């Protein structure tokens, strides 16, 4: 077996019903670390396309600082991480930046999902944090894909920005505290996908692992869940979309963009109209390539 390397990529595209894209996806490789970030701005609030970018870029800035400080991976992103993104006592925190730009606070009504991976020798450690609805898909070396997804029965996700002033109290009074975390495994050769769901805290989700069998980790905006609403007898579902998105042939170049473009071509062929924006960011671990191949 050759040397195992890792890389990251991201891509986002506008949905058919939107005038502008409110999803944002970002990635960075820095030393022994890779991270992948997505954010989905709320369609019912103004300027959330800008707010989503502010959240992601501030999260990236904090992660870069943490790497320079020599933080262990499990200290890179803690339970108060999103509070630092919003309120850190500096002018570039998201709340202050939105005010500086003359944007309403509701412009920050956006989700935030982050995957971080650290390579130590031939070993990989990773952590995923999620605020608001979204999903993370992990592909294992045996071809199995595990999708963990979050949704809110009320239809109103708990956005990180609701931590500002008394917005959290108002949210709980109106929508309650229920968040559903679901898990579905896509096993090669098995058509049926068993789904397990449980109620969890409405504020955040964290996942950790040292599993060497993980080949890729992808954070995705909730637009991918709209595949669950197309005709299953014809084509489509979140597991269906994840299995095609994560079918990476190469670690070189814009591998996420290639797969999302391939998925879009398949949508056209199958007459699937995607109304919601899509955003995905991936950390991929593979044998070091000897030559460039196409996805």
C-alpha positions in Angstrom: 0.0 0.0 0.0 1.3 3.5 -0.9 1.5 6.5 1.3 -1.9 7.7 2.5 -2.4 11.4 1.9 -5.4 13.7 2.5 -6.8 16.8 0.9 -10.0 18.8 0.9 -12.3 20.5 -1.5 -15.7 22.2 -1.5 -18.4 23.5 -3.9 -21.8 25.1 -3.7 -24.5 25.9 -6.3 -27.7 27.8 -6.5 -31.1 26.1 -6.4 -33.7 26.7 -9.2 -36.1 28.6 -7.0 -33.5 31.1 -5.6 -32.4 34.5 -7.0 -29.0 34.1 -5.3 -27.2 31.3 -3.5 -27.6 31.3 0.3 -25.3 28.3 0.8 -21.6 28.6 1.2 -18.9 25.9 1.3 -15.2 26.3 2.2 -12.1 24.2 2.8 -8.5 24.7 3.9 -5.4 22.5 4.3 -2.9 23.8 6.8 0.0 21.7 8.0 -1.2 18.4 9.4 -4.8 19.7 9.4 -7.7 19.8 6.9 -11.1 21.3 7.5 -14.3 21.5 5.6 -17.1 24.0 6.4 -20.6 24.6 5.0 -23.3 27.1 6.0 -26.9 27.4 4.8 -28.5 30.8 5.1 -32.2 31.0 6.0 -34.4 31.9 3.0 -36.8 33.7 5.3 -34.3 36.3 6.5 -32.5 39.1 4.6 -28.9 39.0 3.5 -28.2 35.5 4.8 -26.0 34.8 1.8 -23.6 37.4 3.3 -24.2 36.1 6.9 -23.3 32.5 5.9 -20.0 33.7 4.5 -19.2 35.7 7.6 -19.8 32.7 9.8 -17.6 30.4 7.7 -14.8 32.9 7.3 -14.7 33.7 11.0 -14.7 30.0 11.9 -11.8 29.5 9.5 -9.9 32.4 11.1 -10.3 30.9 14.6 -9.2 27.4 13.3 -6.1 29.0 11.8 -5.2 30.7 15.1 -5.8 27.4 17.0 -3.4 25.6 14.7 -0.7 28.2 15.3 -1.2 27.8 19.0 -0.5 24.1 18.7 -4.0 23.0 19.8 -4.8 19.3 19.9 -7.6 18.4 17.5 -10.1 17.9 20.3 -9.4 21.4 21.5 -9.7 22.9 18.0 -13.5 23.0 18.2 -15.2 22.9 21.6 -18.8 23.4 22.8 -18.3 27.2 23.0 -16.6 27.5 19.6 -19.6 29.0 17.9 -19.8 31.6 20.7 -16.3 32.7 19.7 -17.4 32.9 16.1 -20.2 35.2 17.0 -19.0 37.2 20.0 -15.2 36.9 20.3 -14.0 40.2 21.8 -12.6 41.6 18.6 -13.9 43.7 15.7 -14.1 40.7 13.3 -16.5 38.6 15.3 -19.7 38.0 13.3 -22.1 40.1 15.4 -19.8 43.1 15.2 -19.0 42.6 11.5 -22.7 42.5 10.6 -23.2 45.8 12.5 -20.2 47.4 10.7 -21.6 46.3 7.4 -25.0 47.7 8.2 -26.7 44.3 8.1 -29.5 43.2 10.4 -28.7 40.5 13.0 -31.0 38.2 11.1 -28.5 38.1 8.3 -26.6 35.7 10.5 -29.5 33.2 10.6 -27.5 30.5 9.0 -26.3 27.0 9.9 -22.7 26.0 10.5 -21.2 22.5 10.0 -17.5 21.9 10.3 -15.3 18.8 9.8 -11.7 18.8 11.0 -9.1 16.1 10.3 -5.5 15.8 11.6 -2.9 13.4 10.1 -0.3 12.1 12.5 1.9 9.7 10.6 -0.4 7.2 8.9 -3.2 7.9 11.5 -6.1 10.2 11.1 -8.2 11.8 13.8 -11.4 13.8 13.1 -14.1 15.8 14.7 -17.3 17.2 13.3 -19.4 20.0 14.8 -22.8 21.0 13.6 -25.1 23.9 14.6 -28.5 24.0 12.9 -29.8 21.4 10.4 -27.5 19.7 8.0 -25.7 16.4 7.6 -22.3 14.7 7.5 -21.6 11.7 5.4 -18.7 9.3 6.1 -17.5 6.8 3.5 -15.5 3.8 4.7 -12.9 1.8 2.9 -15.3 -1.1 2.4 -17.7 1.2 0.5 -20.3 1.6 3.2 -21.5 5.2 3.7 -22.9 6.5 7.0 -25.1 9.6 6.8 -25.8 11.5 10.1 -28.5 14.1 9.6 -30.1 16.7 11.8 -33.6 18.2 11.4 -36.0 20.1 13.6 -39.6 18.8 13.9 -40.8 22.5 14.2 -39.3 23.2 10.8 -37.3 26.0 12.4 -33.6 25.2 12.9 -31.8 26.6 15.9 -29.3 28.9 14.2 -26.1 29.9 16.1 -27.1 33.6 15.9 -30.1 32.8 18.2 -27.5 32.9 21.1 -27.6 36.7 20.7 -29.4 38.6 23.5 -32.8 37.0 24.2 -33.3 35.3 20.9 -32.7 31.9 22.3 -35.4 32.3 25.0 -37.9 33.4 22.3 -36.9 30.5 20.1 -37.5 27.9 22.9 -40.8 29.5 23.8 -42.1 29.3 20.2 -40.5 26.2 18.8 -39.4 24.0 21.7 -36.2 22.2 22.2 -36.5 19.2 19.9 -33.8 18.3 17.4 -33.8 14.9 15.7 -30.5 13.2 14.8 -30.8 10.4 12.3 -28.3 7.8 11.1 -28.6 5.8 7.9 -26.1 3.3 6.6 -25.7 2.7 2.8 -24.2 -0.7 2.4 -23.0 -1.8 -1.1 -25.3 -4.4 -2.6 -28.1 -3.8 -0.2 -31.1 -1.8 -1.5 -32.8 -1.2 1.8 -31.4 1.4 4.1 -32.2 1.2 7.8 -32.6 4.5 9.5 -32.3 5.2 13.3 -33.5 8.5 14.8 -33.2 9.9 18.3 -34.0 13.2 20.0 -31.0 15.2 21.0 -30.1 18.7 22.3 -31.3 21.5 20.1 -28.1 23.5 20.3 -25.3 21.5 18.7 -23.9 18.1 17.6 -20.4 16.8 18.0 -18.9 13.6 16.6 -15.3 12.2 17.2 -13.4 9.3 15.8 -10.0 7.7 15.3 -11.4 5.1 12.9 -8.8 4.3 10.4 -11.4 2.8 8.1 -12.9 6.3 7.2 -11.9 7.3 3.7 -13.8 10.6 3.4 -15.9 13.0 5.6 -18.3 15.4 3.9 -20.4 18.1 5.5 -23.5 19.0 3.5 -26.2 21.6 3.7 -29.8 20.5 4.1 -30.5 21.0 0.4 -29.4 17.4 -0.1 -32.3 16.2 2.0 -34.7 17.4 -0.8 -33.7 14.2 -2.6 -35.9 12.4 -0.1 -38.9 14.2 -1.6 -38.6 13.0 -5.2 -40.1 9.8 -6.5 -38.3 7.0 -4.8 -39.5 4.5 -7.4 -37.8 6.5 -10.1 -34.7 7.8 -8.5 -33.5 9.8 -5.5 -33.1 10.0 -1.8 -30.5 11.3 0.6 -28.6 8.0 0.7 -28.8 7.8 -3.1 -27.4 11.3 -3.5 -24.7 10.7 -0.9 -23.5 7.5 -2.5 -23.0 9.3 -5.8 -21.5 12.4 -4.4 -18.9 10.5 -2.4 -17.8 8.3 -5.4 -14.5 10.1 -5.6 -12.1 8.6 -8.2 -9.2 11.0 -7.4 -7.8 13.2 -4.7 -6.5 15.6 -7.2 -7.9 19.0 -8.0 -11.6 20.0 -7.5 -12.9 16.6 -6.7 -16.0 17.8 -4.9 -16.9 20.1 -7.8 -16.5 17.2 -10.2 -18.9 15.0 -8.3 -21.5 17.7 -7.8 -21.4 18.5 -11.5 -21.8 14.8 -12.3 -24.8 14.6 -9.9 -26.3 17.7 -11.6 -26.0 16.0 -15.0 -27.7 12.9 -13.5 -30.5 15.1 -12.2 -31.1 16.6 -15.6 -31.2 13.1 -17.1 -33.7 11.9 -14.5 -35.7 15.1 -14.8 -35.1 16.1 -11.2 -35.4 19.8 -10.5 -33.5 20.9 -7.5 -35.1 23.9 -5.9 -32.8 24.4 -2.9 -29.2 25.4 -2.9 -26.6 22.7 -2.4 -23.3 23.1 -0.5 -20.7 20.4 0.3 -17.2 20.3 1.6 -15.1 17.1 1.9 -11.9 15.8 3.5 -10.6 12.9 1.5 -8.0 10.3 2.5 -6.5 8.2 -0.3 -3.3 6.6 -1.4 -0.9 9.1 -2.9 -1.7 9.3 -6.7 0.9 8.4 -9.2 -1.0 10.3 -12.0 -4.1 12.5 -12.3 -7.3 10.7 -13.1 -10.8 12.1 -13.8 -13.8 11.6 -11.6 
